[in-house]
Amino acid sequence: MPTYDAIIIGAGHNGLTTAAYLAKAGKKVLVLERRPVIGGIAATEEIFPGFKFSTCEHLAGSFSKEIISDLDLEKHGLQILPLNPLLFAPSLDGPSLVVAQDPTEAAAEIGRHSNNDAGKYPAFCALLKELSAYLLTLYSLPLPDRTTTTKANPVNLLKAVWKFHRLGKKQGYEFLRILPMSIADLLNEWFENELLKAALAAGAIHGSFVGPRQQGTSFNLLHHQLGESNGALRTAGIVRGGIGNLPQALALAARQYGAEIRAGAEVVKIVAKNGAATAVVLQNGDEISATIIISNADVKWTFLSLMEPTYLDPRFLLQVRNIRSRGTLAKVNLALDSLPKFKGTTDQGAPARVGGIIHIGPTLDYLERAADDAKYGRFSRQPFLEITLPSVADPSVAPAGKHVMSVWMQSAPYHLRESDWNSQRDLLGDTVINLIEEYAPGFKNSILHRQVLTPLDLEQTYGLTQGHIHHAEMALDQISFMRPFPGWARYGTPIENLYLCGSGTHPGGGITGLPGYYAAKRILNKSRRAK
């Protein structure tokens, strides 16, 4: 008899979500994590004494409210703090932009740049909020694939049709029109101020290889507003104590239902016999059997590293290899002696400006040029940055009076045409720091420690093929029933009893928990039908 009902490879947030739901349903579950800490890209680590960093992802405002409620994660210590303000976009040669939580206050600030934009901003947010809510409804519908012969539930289809009808003719038209648009085209229809457009566009291309003029990037903006959002900007996101408290809460919930979680247990092979997954082999040689195996690793890692290629059809392997997963992000984590003082602000006003997302990237053209650099195999010397200072809202993550700064830098391609990341790591870190220094003179003097993670580091340390934080590009041909590729959208694989639950599956990347949630539902439904 198998030792476990289910083994889950990887203790990222999706893997732990799947584990918690399976354990809650009475399954005997084992989660195996290769690193000494759980969480994957949502881990918190004390890189330097006293400073707790969200080493990769730093925002969790998109995490599913339904999962939080179902698993009672707040009881297990999860507290997601609001971003305040939502956004601060400093400028080198003009007034900075501050977007507050309150829409009226936000409109007043936007009005300092453009009265036209101030008048349109609330309506833009309301429209996108409604459309992203409908997108979430579509995500909940079972997708067609070759692993199931059951028909779609007509009740669910009717609910989706009814909700689309309730959008109204105008909003329904806008939903269908906006999804394939470039974010640049969408924002140019609504706004005139370049700094506002660039700041909003950044949320549509974060983690993506493409620039704001790529078709389909408007879909990404909707996708990344699934949680606490005003439609255009995330309104919550910093986890008290560090983002690692999210997977810790999931782990506590899973353990409460009987799941076992082992860190420092690297799976090096998935064993298959007679076309079915039966066990995993650990780096130390131990073999552990289970009725089903579920991989939270990305699709390429699962099939190209953990599986014997002879188990798989050559056409299927070709589909796996053709998944676009070209990483373009680098991460710089900084321990600071004091808060940065951006141009046009005062020392007294700084904390009120830097508690949310800090965006550096002044125009749509600037963002597009940064993406162009990556296309030609070089990292941008004028990148756009998404910065947070979690210690402003949560002083517990740094020593008294000190701060942690988390910086996503884009664009930094995994493949460098004329060099390699081991020799370019320090130059990339210097590029990021020098850019912040331009906007906040004296910033360099406040740096106590720094950590630079290149796309290669994201692959080697966190198991992300080519360093892609979403496991695969979020593009119109790699979403919905085409994620990871047509025919395999419902978490099953050609290997019987082997399932996927990571961000490379529907509905995709971001800290939402939804791939893990839907995978668990699919597995449990199939288990009930098999009885």
C-alpha positions, 0 to 999 in steps of 0.5 A, a space after each residue: 500500500 502507498 505510504 501517503 494519499 498524496 505527495 506534493 513537491 514544493 512548499 510554495 504557497 500553491 503547494 501548501 494551498 493544495 495540501 491544506 485542502 486535501 488534508 482538510 478532506 481527510 487525505 494523508 498528505 506529505 509536502 516535500 520542500 528542497 530548501 530549508 525554509 518553506 514558501 518558495 518565492 513567498 519566503 521571508 529570510 533573515 539575510 542580515 542579522 535583524 533584517 527580515 526580507 521578503 527575498 523574492 515576492 514582496 506583495 500578497 494583496 492578490 491572495 484569494 479572500 476565499 482561501 483565507 476564509 476557508 482555511 481560517 488563515 487569519 487565525 493562523 497569524 496571517 495579516 495583510 496590511 494595506 498599502 499607504 499610499 497605494 503608489 508613490 512615483 518620484 520624478 527627476 524634473 517635476 512634481 512626484 505623483 502620490 496616489 492615496 487609498 481614498 479615491 477623492 484624495 487620489 483624484 485631488 493629487 492626480 489633479 496636480 498633474 492633470 485635471 482631465 486625468 483626475 476626473 477620469 481616474 475614479 471611473 477607470 478604477 470602477 470599470 477595471 474593478 468590475 471587469 477583474 471581478 468578472 475575470 475571477 468568475 471565468 477563472 472558476 469555470 472548469 476548463 475543457 481538456 483531454 483528462 476528463 469526459 465530464 461535461 461542464 456544469 450547466 449551473 456554473 455556465 448559467 451563472 457566468 452568462 448571468 454575471 456577464 449580462 449584469 455587466 451591461 452592454 457597455 461593460 460587456 463590450 469593454 471586457 471583450 475589447 480590453 482583454 487583447 489590448 496593449 496596456 499602452 493603448 488602453 491608458 492612452 485612451 483614458 489619461 494624458 499624464 505620462 507619469 500616471 500612465 507609466 505607473 499604472 502600466 507597470 502593474 500590467 508588465 511586471 514579471 513579463 518579458 514584453 513592454 507596455 505596447 505588447 498586445 494582451 498586456 491589458 489582460 495582465 492588469 486585470 489579472 493582478 487586481 484579483 485581490 484587494 484592489 481598487 481596480 487599477 492598483 493593489 490596495 493591500 499587500 504587505 504581510 505583517 512579519 514578512 510575506 513568509 507568514 502567508 505560507 506559514 499560515 497555510 502550513 499551520 492550517 495544513 498541519 492542523 488537518 494532519 498534513 506533514 511538511 518536510 523542509 530540506 527534502 529535495 525530490 530528484 525523481 518522480 517514479 512512474 510504473 506502467 504509465 502511472 506515478 507511484 513514488 518520489 525519490 529524494 536526494 538522499 536516496 529515500 523513495 516514498 510512495 503515494 497514491 498521487 503525486 502533485 508537483 508545485 514546481 514549474 512545468 519544465 522543471 517537473 517534466 524535463 528534470 524530475 521525469 525520465 523522458 522515456 515516460 513521455 510522448 515526444 510531442 508532449 515533451 515538445 510542448 513542454 519545451 516550447 512554453 515561453 518562460 524567459 525570466 526578466 526580473 532581478 531582485 535587490 534587497 537592501 538593509 538601510 540605516 534610514 529612509 530615502 529622501 526623494 526629490 521634492 519631498 521633506 524628511 518629515 513627509 517621507 514615511 507618508 509617501 513610501 509606505 506603499 509601492 514606489 515606482 521608478 519609470 517615468 514614461 511609457 517609452 521608458 518602460 518600452 525601451 527597458 523591455 527592448 534591452 532584454 529582447 537584445 540580450 542585455 540588462 537595461 541600464 535604465 530599468 523600471 523599478 518596483 520598490 517597497 519599504 515593508 518596515 514603514 508599515 511593519 517595524 518588526 522586520 528591521 531593527 529599531 530605526 532601520 529599514 528594509 528595502 525590496 526592489 524588483 528590477 526589470 528588465 534583466 533577461 536570463 540569457 545575456 548575449 555577450 556575458 554571464 550573470 556571475 560576472 554581471 551580478 555586481 554591475 546590476 546591483 550598482 545600476 539599481 542603486 545608482 538609479 535610486 540615487 538619482 531620485 533620492 540623493 544621498 541614498 547610497 550613504 544609507 545602505 548597510 547591506 545588499 543582496 542581488 538576485 539575478 535571474 540565474 539565482 532565481 533559477 538555482 535557488 528557488 527552482 524557477 526555470 530561467 528565473 520566471 516568477 510566474 513559471 510561464 509568461 502570462 500571455 494570451 496564448 498561455 492562459 486559460 485552457 492554453 495553460 500550460 498548453 491546450 489539452 492539459 488545462 485541468 492539472 492532470 498530465 499524461 502520467 496517470 496520478 501525476 498532477 500539477 498545481 503551480 503558477 504554470 497552470 490555470 489561472 497563472 502567476 502571482 500570489 493568488 493561491 488559485 492554481 493550488 486551490 483549483 488543483 485541489 478541487 479537481 483532484 478531490 472531485 476526481 477522487 469522489 467519482 472514482 469511488 
